[in-house]
């Protein structure tokens, strides 16, 4: 006798229990929230539970917001995809090649040296070359970006690069003459209705924010592992509701124009090692129309997947390093088109 098909809620509950998941899972389909459930603790030391309104760090989820800031500035004429980094860097970061453009940086094809070789470190390692408390503004990151030689000619090949997105934040600030964090707020969060999304300082988190933990158990947090305030390559805090609002606004043309979005979701590179493709600031599934955001760092794991053809969005946010991935696999297997 055939077994009954497991509901989405039951499948997620089972995966969350098996993996020790801590965070929030939300599924939206055709404008209706089908599932939104919180699991685990936001603060283990004080046994504060996560709720569906908890603020979570999203690590590299911020890269898409950076890309949208850049595309919005392109639409306003403050930047062009062909603008060279050197034209705005002037004498800063002399090892960045003169022909590296905004498009190269957005597509991870700049060839610049990265401050972090993700393949060579464990996510829980201490990897920053300066004390984390010194990294609060985008310009503060210049010493971290300096001293890394070019790896390959601009445009030659794809190589995921965190430094490139911090550099994009620097370029956006200089082109717009405005703070990067303010640009994210005014150009992305406000038009998208993302009322709870912000670059919070890790040393003054509000009560609604989840603490990030290095492992599935224990009290060791990520406060010494990450910049005190994120920039272009990661560090924004958000809620599951704000991420849902993000997709709705993005696809409705309220953040950038449909033409700009089409360029962002056009495959610019294959990434076979990760079984995906990449556009401009957005991950693309290897086949089909799936688009996604992803973030992974010490104490943070996050993915939000959207399939336009079925109007389905699945968001998983966790406050420990590897917490999200078992639940993401369950949802991806169920909804991938």
C-alpha positions as CSV (number, residue, x, y, z in Angstrom):
1,X,0.0,0.0,0.0
2,X,1.4,3.4,-1.0
3,X,2.5,5.7,1.8
4,X,0.6,9.0,2.1
5,X,2.5,12.1,0.7
6,X,4.1,13.9,3.6
7,X,2.9,17.5,4.1
8,X,5.4,20.4,3.7
9,X,5.0,21.1,7.4
10,X,5.6,17.5,8.4
11,X,8.7,17.2,6.1
12,X,10.2,20.4,7.5
13,X,9.5,19.4,11.1
14,X,11.2,16.1,10.5
15,X,14.2,17.6,8.9
16,X,14.5,20.2,11.7
17,X,14.3,17.6,14.4
18,X,16.9,15.4,12.8
19,X,19.3,18.2,12.2
20,X,18.9,20.2,15.4
21,X,17.7,23.1,13.3
22,X,17.5,26.5,14.9
23,X,15.9,29.3,13.0
24,X,12.9,30.1,10.8
25,X,11.4,28.4,7.7
26,X,8.9,30.1,5.5
27,X,7.2,29.0,2.3
28,X,5.1,31.3,0.1
29,X,3.2,30.1,-2.9
30,X,1.2,32.3,-5.3
31,X,1.0,35.1,-2.8
32,X,0.0,33.0,0.1
33,X,2.1,32.0,3.1
34,X,1.9,28.2,3.3
35,X,4.3,27.7,6.2
36,X,6.1,30.0,8.6
37,X,7.6,28.2,11.7
38,X,10.3,29.0,14.2
39,X,12.6,26.4,15.8
40,X,15.2,26.4,18.5
41,X,16.8,29.2,20.5
42,X,17.8,32.7,19.6
43,X,19.9,33.0,22.8
44,X,21.0,29.6,24.2
45,X,22.5,31.1,27.4
46,X,19.2,32.6,28.4
47,X,16.9,30.1,26.7
48,X,15.2,32.7,24.5
49,X,13.3,31.0,21.7
50,X,13.4,32.0,18.1
51,X,10.1,33.4,16.7
52,X,9.0,34.1,13.2
53,X,9.9,37.8,13.8
54,X,13.4,37.1,15.0
55,X,16.2,39.1,13.2
56,X,18.9,36.8,11.8
57,X,22.2,37.5,10.1
58,X,22.2,36.4,6.5
59,X,26.0,36.5,5.7
60,X,26.4,36.7,1.9
61,X,22.7,37.3,1.4
62,X,23.8,40.9,1.5
63,X,25.7,40.5,-1.8
64,X,22.4,40.7,-3.7
65,X,21.5,43.9,-1.9
66,X,24.9,45.3,-2.9
67,X,24.3,44.3,-6.5
68,X,20.9,46.0,-6.4
69,X,22.4,49.2,-5.0
70,X,24.9,49.2,-7.9
71,X,22.2,48.5,-10.5
72,X,20.0,51.3,-9.1
73,X,23.0,53.7,-9.4
74,X,23.5,52.5,-12.9
75,X,19.9,53.4,-13.7
76,X,20.4,56.8,-12.2
77,X,23.5,57.4,-14.2
78,X,25.9,57.5,-11.2
79,X,27.7,54.4,-12.4
80,X,27.9,52.2,-15.5
81,X,28.6,48.5,-15.8
82,X,31.7,49.5,-17.7
83,X,32.9,51.9,-15.0
84,X,36.4,50.9,-14.0
85,X,37.2,50.4,-10.3
86,X,40.3,52.5,-10.8
87,X,38.4,55.6,-11.9
88,X,36.9,55.8,-8.3
89,X,39.6,54.1,-6.3
90,X,42.2,56.6,-7.5
91,X,45.4,55.7,-5.6
92,X,43.8,53.3,-3.2
93,X,44.3,49.5,-3.7
94,X,46.9,49.7,-6.4
95,X,47.0,46.0,-7.0
96,X,43.4,46.1,-8.5
97,X,44.0,46.0,-12.2
98,X,43.2,49.1,-14.2
99,X,40.7,47.3,-16.5
100,X,38.5,45.8,-13.7
101,X,35.0,47.0,-14.2
102,X,31.8,47.1,-12.2
103,X,30.4,44.3,-14.4
104,X,33.5,42.1,-13.7
105,X,33.0,42.6,-9.9
106,X,29.3,41.9,-10.0
107,X,29.8,38.7,-11.9
108,X,32.8,37.4,-9.9
109,X,35.0,37.7,-13.0
110,X,37.3,40.5,-11.8
111,X,40.3,38.3,-11.2
112,X,41.3,40.4,-8.2
113,X,42.9,38.8,-5.2
114,X,40.5,37.9,-2.4
115,X,41.0,38.6,1.3
116,X,39.4,35.2,2.1
117,X,40.1,31.9,0.4
118,X,36.9,30.0,1.4
119,X,38.2,26.7,0.1
120,X,41.2,26.9,2.5
121,X,39.5,27.7,5.8
122,X,36.9,26.3,8.1
123,X,34.0,28.7,8.5
124,X,34.6,28.7,12.2
125,X,38.2,29.8,11.9
126,X,39.4,33.3,12.8
127,X,40.2,34.7,9.3
128,X,40.3,38.5,9.5
129,X,43.7,40.3,9.4
130,X,42.5,43.2,11.5
131,X,40.6,43.2,14.8
132,X,36.9,42.8,14.1
133,X,36.0,45.9,16.0
134,X,37.8,48.1,13.5
135,X,35.5,47.1,10.7
136,X,32.4,49.3,11.1
137,X,32.3,51.4,7.9
138,X,33.0,50.4,4.3
139,X,36.2,52.5,4.1
140,X,37.4,50.7,7.2
141,X,37.7,47.6,5.0
142,X,40.4,49.0,2.7
143,X,43.3,47.6,4.8
144,X,41.7,44.2,4.6
145,X,41.3,44.5,0.8
146,X,44.9,45.7,0.3
147,X,47.9,43.6,-0.6
148,X,46.2,40.8,-2.6
149,X,47.7,40.3,-6.1
150,X,45.7,39.7,-9.2
151,X,44.8,36.1,-9.7
152,X,43.6,36.2,-13.3
153,X,42.9,38.7,-16.1
154,X,39.6,40.6,-15.7
155,X,36.8,38.7,-17.5
156,X,38.8,35.5,-18.0
157,X,37.0,33.2,-15.6
158,X,34.5,33.0,-12.7
159,X,35.9,32.8,-9.2
160,X,33.6,33.6,-6.2
161,X,35.1,36.6,-4.5
162,X,34.1,38.3,-1.3
163,X,36.6,41.2,-1.7
164,X,34.9,42.1,-5.0
165,X,31.6,42.9,-3.3
166,X,33.2,45.0,-0.5
167,X,35.0,46.8,-3.4
168,X,31.6,47.4,-5.0
169,X,30.3,49.0,-1.8
170,X,33.3,51.3,-1.8
171,X,32.6,52.2,-5.4
172,X,28.9,52.8,-4.7
173,X,29.8,55.1,-1.8
174,X,32.2,57.1,-3.9
175,X,29.9,57.4,-6.9
176,X,26.9,58.4,-4.9
177,X,28.7,60.4,-2.2
178,X,26.6,58.5,0.3
179,X,27.2,55.9,3.0
180,X,26.8,52.3,1.7
181,X,24.5,51.3,4.5
182,X,22.3,54.3,3.8
183,X,22.2,53.4,0.1
184,X,21.0,49.8,0.9
185,X,18.3,51.3,3.1
186,X,17.0,54.0,0.6
187,X,17.6,52.1,-2.7
188,X,16.6,48.6,-1.7
189,X,15.0,48.2,1.7
190,X,12.6,51.1,1.6
191,X,11.1,50.5,-1.9
192,X,10.9,46.8,-1.0
193,X,9.1,47.4,2.3
194,X,11.9,45.6,4.2
195,X,11.2,47.4,7.5
196,X,13.4,45.2,9.7
197,X,16.4,44.7,7.5
198,X,19.6,46.5,8.6
199,X,23.4,46.2,9.1
200,X,23.4,45.8,12.9
201,X,26.5,45.9,15.0
202,X,27.2,42.5,16.6
203,X,28.2,44.2,19.9
204,X,24.9,45.9,20.3
205,X,22.3,43.6,19.0
206,X,18.7,44.4,19.9
207,X,16.6,41.9,21.8
208,X,14.9,40.6,18.7
209,X,18.1,39.5,17.1
210,X,19.4,35.9,17.2
211,X,22.9,35.2,18.5
212,X,25.0,33.3,16.0
213,X,26.5,30.0,17.3
214,X,29.4,28.1,15.8
215,X,28.0,24.6,16.4
216,X,24.8,22.8,16.9
217,X,25.4,22.7,20.6
218,X,27.3,24.9,23.1
219,X,27.6,28.6,23.9
220,X,30.4,29.7,21.6
221,X,29.2,32.6,19.4
222,X,30.6,34.2,16.3
223,X,31.1,37.7,17.8
224,X,34.9,37.4,17.4
225,X,34.8,35.9,14.0
226,X,33.0,38.5,11.9
227,X,33.3,42.2,11.3
228,X,31.4,44.2,14.0
229,X,29.3,45.6,11.2
230,X,29.0,44.1,7.7
231,X,29.5,45.7,4.4
232,X,29.1,44.8,0.7
233,X,29.9,41.1,0.9
234,X,27.8,40.2,4.0
235,X,26.4,41.0,7.4
236,X,22.9,42.3,6.9
237,X,20.2,41.2,9.4
238,X,16.7,40.4,8.3
239,X,13.5,38.5,9.0
240,X,11.7,35.8,7.0
241,X,8.9,38.3,6.3
242,X,11.3,40.9,5.0
243,X,12.9,38.3,2.7
244,X,9.5,37.4,1.3
245,X,8.8,41.1,0.8
246,X,12.1,41.4,-1.0
247,X,11.1,38.9,-3.7
248,X,7.7,40.4,-4.2
249,X,9.1,43.9,-4.7
250,X,12.1,42.7,-6.8
251,X,9.9,40.8,-9.3
252,X,7.3,43.7,-9.4
253,X,10.0,46.1,-10.5
254,X,9.9,48.3,-7.4
255,X,13.7,48.0,-6.7
256,X,15.2,48.1,-10.2
257,X,13.6,48.0,-13.6
258,X,12.6,44.7,-15.3
259,X,15.4,45.3,-17.8
260,X,18.0,45.5,-15.0
261,X,16.6,42.5,-13.3
262,X,16.7,40.5,-16.6
263,X,20.4,41.3,-16.8
264,X,20.9,40.2,-13.2
265,X,19.2,36.8,-13.7
266,X,20.9,36.2,-17.1
267,X,23.5,33.5,-16.6
268,X,27.0,35.1,-16.8
269,X,28.9,32.1,-15.6
270,X,28.7,28.4,-15.0
271,X,29.8,27.2,-11.5
272,X,29.9,23.4,-11.9
273,X,31.8,22.9,-8.6
274,X,28.6,24.1,-6.8
275,X,26.1,22.8,-9.3
276,X,24.8,26.2,-10.2
277,X,25.2,29.2,-12.4
278,X,25.7,32.9,-11.5
279,X,24.2,36.1,-12.8
280,X,24.9,39.5,-11.4
281,X,24.6,39.2,-7.6
282,X,22.1,36.3,-7.8
283,X,22.7,32.5,-7.8
284,X,20.9,30.6,-10.5
285,X,20.0,26.9,-10.4
286,X,21.8,24.8,-13.0
287,X,18.6,24.3,-15.0
288,X,15.2,25.9,-15.0
289,X,14.3,29.3,-13.7
290,X,15.2,29.0,-10.0
291,X,16.9,32.1,-8.5
292,X,18.4,32.2,-5.0
293,X,20.2,34.1,-2.3
294,X,22.6,32.3,-0.1
295,X,24.8,33.1,3.0
296,X,27.2,30.9,5.0
297,X,29.6,32.1,7.7
298,X,30.5,31.5,11.3
299,X,27.2,31.2,13.1
300,X,25.1,31.9,10.0
301,X,23.4,29.8,7.3
302,X,20.8,31.2,5.0
303,X,19.1,30.5,1.7
304,X,16.1,31.9,0.0
305,X,15.0,30.2,-3.2
306,X,12.5,31.5,-5.7
307,X,10.9,29.8,-8.7
308,X,9.1,32.3,-10.9
309,X,7.3,29.6,-13.0
310,X,5.5,28.3,-9.9
311,X,5.5,31.6,-7.9
312,X,7.1,29.7,-5.0
313,X,9.6,31.1,-2.4
314,X,11.3,29.0,0.3
315,X,13.4,30.8,2.9
316,X,15.5,29.1,5.6
317,X,17.5,31.2,8.1
318,X,19.5,29.6,10.9
319,X,21.7,31.0,13.7
320,X,24.3,28.3,13.7
321,X,26.9,27.6,11.0
322,X,25.4,24.6,9.2
323,X,21.9,24.7,10.5
324,X,20.0,25.6,7.3
325,X,21.3,23.1,4.8
326,X,19.3,20.0,5.7
327,X,16.0,21.9,5.6
328,X,17.0,23.7,2.4
329,X,17.6,20.3,0.7
330,X,14.2,19.1,1.7
331,X,12.5,22.1,0.3
332,X,14.6,22.3,-2.8
333,X,13.9,18.6,-3.6
334,X,10.2,19.3,-3.2
335,X,9.7,22.5,-5.1
336,X,12.5,22.7,-7.7
337,X,11.1,23.0,-11.2
